[in-house]
Amino acid sequence: MKSGILALASISSILVSCNPYGRPPLFDKIAGKIQGASGQDSYLSGVGTTSGVNTELPPEARLGQGYWDLPAGTQGEKHIIIDLKQQKVFYYVGATLVGVSPMSSGKEGYGTPRGTYKIIQKDANYKSGTYGVLRSRATGAVVNGDYNARSSGPPAGTYFDPAPMPYWMRITGGYGMHVGFVTGYPVSHGCVRLPADMAKTFFEHTPLGTKVTIR
C-alpha cells in the first residue's frame, strides 16, 4: 500500500454502503498546521490509531480520526458534503463547518453516486438485505465472507447472515452512510462507511430531510 494512503481502522469491523461549500478554509488551515515531517498530511496517516472522536484533543488535532465541534447557538440549515476525491465527509450547520470524518466510498464497479439528495431513512440497528456472509448451519463458521444475497440462494447447509450497518442513514436507493471499516480509499459496495464514533455523532444530529451533496 502506498505510504500516502494509509489505513484508518474503525473500532467496528464490518463486512459488506457559505463559501459555497467548496474546499473548507478550515480544512486547509488544519492540514497545514499538522503536516508531518515526512511532507505528508498527518490526517492521512495513523496506522494503529483509533478512528472516532477523542475529546481530550483539540479539534485541529482530531482530524485524522474525525472530529465534531458544534458551538452553542450555531444555527442554520444542516448540510452534509461527501467528497469522493478526498474521502472525507464535511458537516455544516449554516456556514459553520462543525464536523469532519474520514470515510470509504464505493470501489470500482460499485461507485457511490454523485448528486444532491436528502436523508430519507434512519435506523440505528439496520442490517443489509443484500450483503453479508454465508455461515455453515452445522458450525456457524463463515464459509463466504463477502456474499451477495441477490446472486443466488444460500447453498445447502449454509445460511445468509446479513451485514450489520449501525447508524444507517439512507441517502438514495440502496446507498447510505453507516458504521463500517474505513480505509481512506474506495472499498465499499457503494455506501459511505464511517468510523463508529463519527457515524453515531452524525446520526444523532441529523434529522430526516437533511441535505446531502455527493461530489
Contacts in CASP RR format, 6 or more apart in sequence:
PFRMAT RR
TARGET T0000
AUTHOR 0000-0000-0000
METHOD contacts of the structure
MODEL  1
MKSGILALASISSILVSCNPYGRPPLFDKIAGKIQGASGQDSYLSGVGTT
SGVNTELPPEARLGQGYWDLPAGTQGEKHIIIDLKQQKVFYYVGATLVGV
SPMSSGKEGYGTPRGTYKIIQKDANYKSGTYGVLRSRATGAVVNGDYNAR
SSGPPAGTYFDPAPMPYWMRITGGYGMHVGFVTGYPVSHGCVRLPADMAK
TFFEHTPLGTKVTIR
1 7 0 8 1.000
3 38 0 8 1.000
3 40 0 8 1.000
4 40 0 8 1.000
4 44 0 8 1.000
4 45 0 8 1.000
5 44 0 8 1.000
5 184 0 8 1.000
5 185 0 8 1.000
6 44 0 8 1.000
6 45 0 8 1.000
6 46 0 8 1.000
6 47 0 8 1.000
7 46 0 8 1.000
7 47 0 8 1.000
7 182 0 8 1.000
7 183 0 8 1.000
7 184 0 8 1.000
8 46 0 8 1.000
8 49 0 8 1.000
8 51 0 8 1.000
8 64 0 8 1.000
8 65 0 8 1.000
8 102 0 8 1.000
8 182 0 8 1.000
8 183 0 8 1.000
8 184 0 8 1.000
8 195 0 8 1.000
9 48 0 8 1.000
9 49 0 8 1.000
9 50 0 8 1.000
9 51 0 8 1.000
9 181 0 8 1.000
9 182 0 8 1.000
10 51 0 8 1.000
10 52 0 8 1.000
10 179 0 8 1.000
10 180 0 8 1.000
10 181 0 8 1.000
10 182 0 8 1.000
10 193 0 8 1.000
10 194 0 8 1.000
10 195 0 8 1.000
10 196 0 8 1.000
11 50 0 8 1.000
11 51 0 8 1.000
11 52 0 8 1.000
11 195 0 8 1.000
11 196 0 8 1.000
11 197 0 8 1.000
12 166 0 8 1.000
12 179 0 8 1.000
12 180 0 8 1.000
12 181 0 8 1.000
12 196 0 8 1.000
13 180 0 8 1.000
13 181 0 8 1.000
14 163 0 8 1.000
14 164 0 8 1.000
14 165 0 8 1.000
14 178 0 8 1.000
14 179 0 8 1.000
14 180 0 8 1.000
14 181 0 8 1.000
14 193 0 8 1.000
15 131 0 8 1.000
15 132 0 8 1.000
15 133 0 8 1.000
15 145 0 8 1.000
15 146 0 8 1.000
15 163 0 8 1.000
16 128 0 8 1.000
16 131 0 8 1.000
16 132 0 8 1.000
16 163 0 8 1.000
16 165 0 8 1.000
16 180 0 8 1.000
16 188 0 8 1.000
16 189 0 8 1.000
16 191 0 8 1.000
16 193 0 8 1.000
17 106 0 8 1.000
17 128 0 8 1.000
17 131 0 8 1.000
17 165 0 8 1.000
17 174 0 8 1.000
17 175 0 8 1.000
17 176 0 8 1.000
17 178 0 8 1.000
17 188 0 8 1.000
17 189 0 8 1.000
17 190 0 8 1.000
17 191 0 8 1.000
17 192 0 8 1.000
17 193 0 8 1.000
18 92 0 8 1.000
18 94 0 8 1.000
18 95 0 8 1.000
18 96 0 8 1.000
18 97 0 8 1.000
19 25 0 8 1.000
19 95 0 8 1.000
21 79 0 8 1.000
21 81 0 8 1.000
21 90 0 8 1.000
21 92 0 8 1.000
21 213 0 8 1.000
22 81 0 8 1.000
24 90 0 8 1.000
24 97 0 8 1.000
26 97 0 8 1.000
27 88 0 8 1.000
27 90 0 8 1.000
27 97 0 8 1.000
27 100 0 8 1.000
29 60 0 8 1.000
30 43 0 8 1.000
30 59 0 8 1.000
30 60 0 8 1.000
30 63 0 8 1.000
31 41 0 8 1.000
31 43 0 8 1.000
31 63 0 8 1.000
32 41 0 8 1.000
33 60 0 8 1.000
34 41 0 8 1.000
34 42 0 8 1.000
34 43 0 8 1.000
34 60 0 8 1.000
34 61 0 8 1.000
34 63 0 8 1.000
35 41 0 8 1.000
35 42 0 8 1.000
36 42 0 8 1.000
42 64 0 8 1.000
43 63 0 8 1.000
43 64 0 8 1.000
43 102 0 8 1.000
44 64 0 8 1.000
44 184 0 8 1.000
45 64 0 8 1.000
46 64 0 8 1.000
49 64 0 8 1.000
49 65 0 8 1.000
50 65 0 8 1.000
51 65 0 8 1.000
51 66 0 8 1.000
51 102 0 8 1.000
51 182 0 8 1.000
51 195 0 8 1.000
51 196 0 8 1.000
51 197 0 8 1.000
51 198 0 8 1.000
52 65 0 8 1.000
52 66 0 8 1.000
52 101 0 8 1.000
52 195 0 8 1.000
52 196 0 8 1.000
52 197 0 8 1.000
52 198 0 8 1.000
53 62 0 8 1.000
53 65 0 8 1.000
53 66 0 8 1.000
53 67 0 8 1.000
53 68 0 8 1.000
53 197 0 8 1.000
53 198 0 8 1.000
53 201 0 8 1.000
54 62 0 8 1.000
54 65 0 8 1.000
59 67 0 8 1.000
59 69 0 8 1.000
63 100 0 8 1.000
64 102 0 8 1.000
65 102 0 8 1.000
65 195 0 8 1.000
65 197 0 8 1.000
66 99 0 8 1.000
66 100 0 8 1.000
66 101 0 8 1.000
66 102 0 8 1.000
66 195 0 8 1.000
66 198 0 8 1.000
67 99 0 8 1.000
67 100 0 8 1.000
68 91 0 8 1.000
68 98 0 8 1.000
68 99 0 8 1.000
68 198 0 8 1.000
68 201 0 8 1.000
69 98 0 8 1.000
69 99 0 8 1.000
70 93 0 8 1.000
70 98 0 8 1.000
70 99 0 8 1.000
70 205 0 8 1.000
71 96 0 8 1.000
71 98 0 8 1.000
74 93 0 8 1.000
74 94 0 8 1.000
74 96 0 8 1.000
74 98 0 8 1.000
75 93 0 8 1.000
75 94 0 8 1.000
76 93 0 8 1.000
76 94 0 8 1.000
77 93 0 8 1.000
77 94 0 8 1.000
77 211 0 8 1.000
78 91 0 8 1.000
78 92 0 8 1.000
78 93 0 8 1.000
78 94 0 8 1.000
78 205 0 8 1.000
78 206 0 8 1.000
78 207 0 8 1.000
78 210 0 8 1.000
78 211 0 8 1.000
79 91 0 8 1.000
79 92 0 8 1.000
79 93 0 8 1.000
79 94 0 8 1.000
79 210 0 8 1.000
79 211 0 8 1.000
79 212 0 8 1.000
79 213 0 8 1.000
80 89 0 8 1.000
80 90 0 8 1.000
80 91 0 8 1.000
80 92 0 8 1.000
80 119 0 8 1.000
80 177 0 8 1.000
80 202 0 8 1.000
80 206 0 8 1.000
80 210 0 8 1.000
80 211 0 8 1.000
80 212 0 8 1.000
80 213 0 8 1.000
81 89 0 8 1.000
81 90 0 8 1.000
81 91 0 8 1.000
81 92 0 8 1.000
81 212 0 8 1.000
81 213 0 8 1.000
81 215 0 8 1.000
82 89 0 8 1.000
82 103 0 8 1.000
82 105 0 8 1.000
82 112 0 8 1.000
82 177 0 8 1.000
82 192 0 8 1.000
82 212 0 8 1.000
82 213 0 8 1.000
82 214 0 8 1.000
82 215 0 8 1.000
83 89 0 8 1.000
83 90 0 8 1.000
83 215 0 8 1.000
84 105 0 8 1.000
84 112 0 8 1.000
84 114 0 8 1.000
84 186 0 8 1.000
84 214 0 8 1.000
84 215 0 8 1.000
87 102 0 8 1.000
87 103 0 8 1.000
87 104 0 8 1.000
87 105 0 8 1.000
87 184 0 8 1.000
87 185 0 8 1.000
87 186 0 8 1.000
88 100 0 8 1.000
88 101 0 8 1.000
88 102 0 8 1.000
88 103 0 8 1.000
89 100 0 8 1.000
89 101 0 8 1.000
89 102 0 8 1.000
89 103 0 8 1.000
89 177 0 8 1.000
89 192 0 8 1.000
89 194 0 8 1.000
89 198 0 8 1.000
89 202 0 8 1.000
90 97 0 8 1.000
90 99 0 8 1.000
90 100 0 8 1.000
91 97 0 8 1.000
91 98 0 8 1.000
91 99 0 8 1.000
91 100 0 8 1.000
91 101 0 8 1.000
91 202 0 8 1.000
91 205 0 8 1.000
92 98 0 8 1.000
101 194 0 8 1.000
101 195 0 8 1.000
101 198 0 8 1.000
101 202 0 8 1.000
102 182 0 8 1.000
102 184 0 8 1.000
102 194 0 8 1.000
102 195 0 8 1.000
102 198 0 8 1.000
103 182 0 8 1.000
103 184 0 8 1.000
103 192 0 8 1.000
103 193 0 8 1.000
103 194 0 8 1.000
104 180 0 8 1.000
104 181 0 8 1.000
104 182 0 8 1.000
104 183 0 8 1.000
104 184 0 8 1.000
104 185 0 8 1.000
104 186 0 8 1.000
104 187 0 8 1.000
104 188 0 8 1.000
104 192 0 8 1.000
104 193 0 8 1.000
105 111 0 8 1.000
105 112 0 8 1.000
105 186 0 8 1.000
105 188 0 8 1.000
105 190 0 8 1.000
105 191 0 8 1.000
105 192 0 8 1.000
105 193 0 8 1.000
106 112 0 8 1.000
106 186 0 8 1.000
106 187 0 8 1.000
106 188 0 8 1.000
106 189 0 8 1.000
106 190 0 8 1.000
106 191 0 8 1.000
107 186 0 8 1.000
107 187 0 8 1.000
107 188 0 8 1.000
107 189 0 8 1.000
107 190 0 8 1.000
108 186 0 8 1.000
110 188 0 8 1.000
110 189 0 8 1.000
110 190 0 8 1.000
111 186 0 8 1.000
111 190 0 8 1.000
112 175 0 8 1.000
112 186 0 8 1.000
112 188 0 8 1.000
112 190 0 8 1.000
112 191 0 8 1.000
112 192 0 8 1.000
112 214 0 8 1.000
113 172 0 8 1.000
113 175 0 8 1.000
113 214 0 8 1.000
114 214 0 8 1.000
114 215 0 8 1.000
115 213 0 8 1.000
115 214 0 8 1.000
115 215 0 8 1.000
116 211 0 8 1.000
116 212 0 8 1.000
116 213 0 8 1.000
116 214 0 8 1.000
117 171 0 8 1.000
117 172 0 8 1.000
117 211 0 8 1.000
117 212 0 8 1.000
117 213 0 8 1.000
117 214 0 8 1.000
118 171 0 8 1.000
118 208 0 8 1.000
118 209 0 8 1.000
118 210 0 8 1.000
118 211 0 8 1.000
118 212 0 8 1.000
119 169 0 8 1.000
119 170 0 8 1.000
119 171 0 8 1.000
119 206 0 8 1.000
119 207 0 8 1.000
119 208 0 8 1.000
119 209 0 8 1.000
119 210 0 8 1.000
119 212 0 8 1.000
120 170 0 8 1.000
120 171 0 8 1.000
120 172 0 8 1.000
120 208 0 8 1.000
120 209 0 8 1.000
121 168 0 8 1.000
121 169 0 8 1.000
121 170 0 8 1.000
121 208 0 8 1.000
122 168 0 8 1.000
122 169 0 8 1.000
122 170 0 8 1.000
122 203 0 8 1.000
122 206 0 8 1.000
122 208 0 8 1.000
123 168 0 8 1.000
124 166 0 8 1.000
124 167 0 8 1.000
124 168 0 8 1.000
124 203 0 8 1.000
125 164 0 8 1.000
125 166 0 8 1.000
126 164 0 8 1.000
126 165 0 8 1.000
126 166 0 8 1.000
126 168 0 8 1.000
126 178 0 8 1.000
127 162 0 8 1.000
127 163 0 8 1.000
127 164 0 8 1.000
127 165 0 8 1.000
128 162 0 8 1.000
128 163 0 8 1.000
128 164 0 8 1.000
128 165 0 8 1.000
129 149 0 8 1.000
129 162 0 8 1.000
130 148 0 8 1.000
130 149 0 8 1.000
130 150 0 8 1.000
130 189 0 8 1.000
131 146 0 8 1.000
131 147 0 8 1.000
131 148 0 8 1.000
131 149 0 8 1.000
131 162 0 8 1.000
131 163 0 8 1.000
131 189 0 8 1.000
132 145 0 8 1.000
132 146 0 8 1.000
132 147 0 8 1.000
132 149 0 8 1.000
132 160 0 8 1.000
132 161 0 8 1.000
132 162 0 8 1.000
132 163 0 8 1.000
133 142 0 8 1.000
133 144 0 8 1.000
133 145 0 8 1.000
133 146 0 8 1.000
133 147 0 8 1.000
133 160 0 8 1.000
133 161 0 8 1.000
133 163 0 8 1.000
134 142 0 8 1.000
134 143 0 8 1.000
134 144 0 8 1.000
134 145 0 8 1.000
134 147 0 8 1.000
134 154 0 8 1.000
134 155 0 8 1.000
134 158 0 8 1.000
134 159 0 8 1.000
134 160 0 8 1.000
134 161 0 8 1.000
135 141 0 8 1.000
135 142 0 8 1.000
135 143 0 8 1.000
135 158 0 8 1.000
135 159 0 8 1.000
135 161 0 8 1.000
136 143 0 8 1.000
136 157 0 8 1.000
136 158 0 8 1.000
137 157 0 8 1.000
137 158 0 8 1.000
137 159 0 8 1.000
138 157 0 8 1.000
143 158 0 8 1.000
144 158 0 8 1.000
147 160 0 8 1.000
149 160 0 8 1.000
149 162 0 8 1.000
153 160 0 8 1.000
154 160 0 8 1.000
164 179 0 8 1.000
165 178 0 8 1.000
165 179 0 8 1.000
165 180 0 8 1.000
165 191 0 8 1.000
166 178 0 8 1.000
166 179 0 8 1.000
166 196 0 8 1.000
166 199 0 8 1.000
166 200 0 8 1.000
167 177 0 8 1.000
167 178 0 8 1.000
167 179 0 8 1.000
167 194 0 8 1.000
167 196 0 8 1.000
167 199 0 8 1.000
167 200 0 8 1.000
167 202 0 8 1.000
167 203 0 8 1.000
168 176 0 8 1.000
168 177 0 8 1.000
168 178 0 8 1.000
169 176 0 8 1.000
169 177 0 8 1.000
169 178 0 8 1.000
169 202 0 8 1.000
169 203 0 8 1.000
169 206 0 8 1.000
170 176 0 8 1.000
171 177 0 8 1.000
171 192 0 8 1.000
171 212 0 8 1.000
171 214 0 8 1.000
174 191 0 8 1.000
175 190 0 8 1.000
175 191 0 8 1.000
175 192 0 8 1.000
176 191 0 8 1.000
176 192 0 8 1.000
177 191 0 8 1.000
177 192 0 8 1.000
177 194 0 8 1.000
177 199 0 8 1.000
177 202 0 8 1.000
178 191 0 8 1.000
178 192 0 8 1.000
178 193 0 8 1.000
178 194 0 8 1.000
178 199 0 8 1.000
179 193 0 8 1.000
179 194 0 8 1.000
179 195 0 8 1.000
179 196 0 8 1.000
179 199 0 8 1.000
179 200 0 8 1.000
180 193 0 8 1.000
180 194 0 8 1.000
180 195 0 8 1.000
180 196 0 8 1.000
180 199 0 8 1.000
181 187 0 8 1.000
181 193 0 8 1.000
182 193 0 8 1.000
182 194 0 8 1.000
182 195 0 8 1.000
187 193 0 8 1.000
194 202 0 8 1.000
END
